[in-house]
Amino acid sequence: MPSHTAAIALGSNLGDRAAHIQSALKAIARLPHTELIVAAPSREYPPLPLPNLDPGGPYLNTCALIRTALDPRPLLDHLHTIERSLGRVRAPALRWSPRTIDLDLITYADRTMSDPELTLPHPSMHLRAFVLEPLAEIAPDLHIPGHGTVRDLLARLHAQGAPS
């Protein structure tokens, strides 16, 4: 069964954030036909400022690389199952609300796709220090289709004055 490298962004800003992230990483490592290769150390970041919304407290964020034989859609389904097991409720009205855990499939090999449930690579990852900084620690030369390497994206973001 062929396997592919994928990157997952993890974040939490409710409850025991570090425990939620560790639980999610352990669950990811137990997914069928999947190996957790490496996870970056977690870092604290402020929530994204959004109009008319209380984003809650700061996030703890990290990224992980996995090797998996799961296709992107089934992999995303497994990630959503892990989120639910850790108390995450996904609903349109709660899209930007605080959460126990957020697991985003950032890249999957060199695959590009866009459907209502999944866009690869993640459509705003190249604009977010809280994704690029931890990802650069574990995979600086990872190529993001349509954007370049993680290292170059992070350098561009910092040159634009994005906060770390």
C-alpha positions as CSV (number, residue, x, y, z in Angstrom):
1,M,0.0,0.0,0.0
2,P,1.6,3.3,-1.0
3,S,2.1,5.9,1.6
4,H,2.2,9.7,1.5
5,T,3.6,12.4,3.7
6,A,1.0,14.8,5.1
7,A,1.2,17.7,7.5
8,I,-1.4,18.4,10.2
9,A,-1.8,21.6,12.2
10,L,-3.0,21.2,15.8
11,G,-4.3,24.0,18.0
12,S,-6.2,24.3,21.3
13,N,-7.4,27.3,23.4
14,L,-9.8,25.7,25.9
15,G,-9.1,23.6,29.0
16,D,-5.8,21.8,29.4
17,R,-4.4,22.8,26.0
18,A,-1.2,20.8,26.2
19,A,-3.1,17.6,27.2
20,H,-5.5,18.0,24.3
21,I,-2.7,18.3,21.8
22,Q,-0.8,15.3,23.3
23,S,-4.0,13.3,23.2
24,A,-4.6,14.2,19.6
25,L,-1.0,13.3,18.6
26,K,-1.4,9.9,20.3
27,A,-4.7,9.3,18.5
28,I,-3.1,10.4,15.2
29,A,-0.3,7.9,15.8
30,R,-2.9,5.1,16.2
31,L,-4.7,5.8,12.9
32,P,-4.8,2.8,10.5
33,H,-2.1,2.7,8.0
34,T,-0.5,5.8,9.5
35,E,2.8,6.6,11.2
36,L,3.4,9.8,13.2
37,I,6.9,10.9,12.0
38,V,7.5,14.0,14.1
39,A,5.7,16.8,15.9
40,A,7.1,20.3,16.6
41,P,7.2,21.6,20.1
42,S,4.0,23.5,21.0
43,R,4.0,27.3,21.1
44,E,1.5,29.8,22.3
45,Y,-0.1,32.3,19.9
46,P,-2.9,34.8,20.2
47,P,-6.2,33.9,18.6
48,L,-7.0,35.4,15.2
49,P,-8.8,38.7,15.7
50,L,-12.2,38.5,14.2
51,P,-14.9,41.2,14.2
52,N,-17.9,40.7,16.6
53,L,-16.5,37.5,18.1
54,D,-14.8,36.7,21.4
55,P,-12.0,34.4,20.2
56,G,-11.2,33.2,23.7
57,G,-7.7,32.9,25.2
58,P,-4.4,32.2,23.5
59,Y,-3.9,29.0,21.5
60,L,-1.3,26.4,21.9
61,N,-0.3,25.4,18.4
62,T,2.0,22.8,16.7
63,C,2.3,20.8,13.5
64,A,3.0,17.2,12.9
65,L,4.2,15.2,9.9
66,I,2.7,11.8,9.2
67,R,3.2,9.1,6.7
68,T,-0.2,7.5,5.7
69,A,-1.8,5.2,3.2
70,L,-5.2,6.8,3.9
71,D,-6.5,9.1,1.1
72,P,-7.0,12.7,2.1
73,R,-10.8,12.6,2.6
74,P,-10.8,9.5,4.9
75,L,-7.8,11.0,6.8
76,L,-9.8,14.2,7.4
77,D,-12.8,12.1,8.6
78,H,-10.4,10.4,11.1
79,L,-9.1,13.8,12.2
80,H,-12.7,15.0,12.8
81,T,-13.4,11.9,14.8
82,I,-10.4,12.7,17.0
83,E,-11.7,16.2,17.5
84,R,-15.1,14.9,18.6
85,S,-13.5,12.5,21.0
86,L,-11.7,15.5,22.6
87,G,-14.9,17.6,22.9
88,R,-14.8,19.6,19.7
89,V,-18.2,20.5,18.3
90,R,-18.2,21.4,14.6
91,A,-21.1,23.6,13.5
92,P,-21.3,26.5,11.1
93,A,-22.2,28.9,14.0
94,L,-19.2,27.8,16.0
95,R,-16.6,27.9,13.1
96,W,-14.4,30.6,14.7
97,S,-15.2,29.9,18.3
98,P,-12.8,28.7,21.0
99,R,-12.1,25.0,20.9
100,T,-10.6,22.1,22.8
101,I,-8.8,20.9,19.7
102,D,-8.5,21.9,16.0
103,L,-6.9,19.5,13.6
104,D,-6.3,20.8,10.1
105,L,-5.0,18.8,7.2
106,I,-2.5,21.3,5.8
107,T,-0.8,19.3,3.0
108,Y,-1.0,15.8,1.6
109,A,2.0,15.0,-0.6
110,D,1.9,17.3,-3.6
111,R,-1.8,16.9,-3.9
112,T,-4.1,19.9,-4.7
113,M,-7.8,19.7,-4.4
114,S,-10.8,21.8,-3.5
115,D,-14.3,20.6,-2.4
116,P,-16.7,21.9,0.2
117,E,-15.0,19.9,2.9
118,L,-11.4,19.9,2.0
119,T,-9.0,22.2,0.2
120,L,-5.3,21.1,-0.2
121,P,-3.0,22.7,0.5
122,H,-4.9,24.5,3.3
123,P,-6.1,27.8,1.7
124,S,-4.6,30.1,4.3
125,M,-1.7,28.2,5.8
126,H,0.8,30.4,3.9
127,L,-0.5,33.4,5.8
128,R,-0.3,32.0,9.3
129,A,2.8,32.1,11.5
130,F,1.1,29.7,13.9
131,V,1.2,27.1,11.2
132,L,4.4,28.0,9.4
133,E,6.7,28.5,12.4
134,P,6.1,25.0,13.9
135,L,6.1,23.4,10.5
136,A,9.4,25.1,9.7
137,E,10.9,23.4,12.7
138,I,10.2,19.9,11.4
139,A,10.0,20.4,7.6
140,P,11.5,23.7,6.4
141,D,12.0,22.3,2.9
142,L,8.5,20.8,2.6
143,H,7.1,22.1,-0.7
144,I,3.6,23.6,-0.6
145,P,2.0,23.2,-4.0
146,G,1.4,26.6,-5.6
147,H,3.4,28.5,-2.9
148,G,7.0,27.2,-2.5
149,T,8.8,25.8,0.5
150,V,7.8,26.3,4.1
151,R,11.1,28.1,4.8
152,D,10.4,30.6,2.0
153,L,6.8,31.1,3.0
154,L,7.9,31.9,6.6
155,A,10.6,34.3,5.4
156,R,8.0,36.1,3.2
157,L,5.5,36.3,6.1
158,H,8.1,37.7,8.5
159,A,9.3,40.2,5.9
160,Q,5.7,41.4,5.6
161,G,5.8,42.1,9.4
162,A,3.5,39.2,10.5
163,P,3.8,38.7,14.3
164,S,5.5,35.5,15.5
